[in-house]
Amino acid sequence: MPIVGFNFTKIQAEKKNPLKEDIQLKINSKLGITKVQKEKLPTGKTQADGLRLDFEFSLDYLPNIATISIEGFIYYLDDPGEINRIAKNWEKDKNIPLEIKKQVLNTIILKATIRALSLEQEINVPPHMPFPSVQPAPSTKGKDDYIG
């Protein structure tokens, strides 16, 4: 079933120290679902049983350079029996079914990464993920152009 809502509740970026050339920069990331609870979700003129899944996404630039912290929640709809089963399973062992977890975490990664990249620019730290870059083609000057 679908994810029907996504909201950020906390967005924080802090640059603690300037980057220096001699520092070996390391970026640790953390992503997780912190809470799952049943909630009545508005679906047009009625309300349906759904889940609210709270999450956190954070980046730590080490050693003590910067931190980015993003928190929020996702609304997830399914049939009432499935919603009850997922909520009980969360209460019991803090886990949700793999297919739902995959869908939820991929949505969080997409939206939080986009926001984190913007914050990284604003506090002037390198992006936490590699970007494609242009590389010059190898020089063929002085080489034989024979291909047969």
Order of alpha helices (4+ residues) and beta strands (2+ residues): beta-beta-beta-beta-alpha-alpha
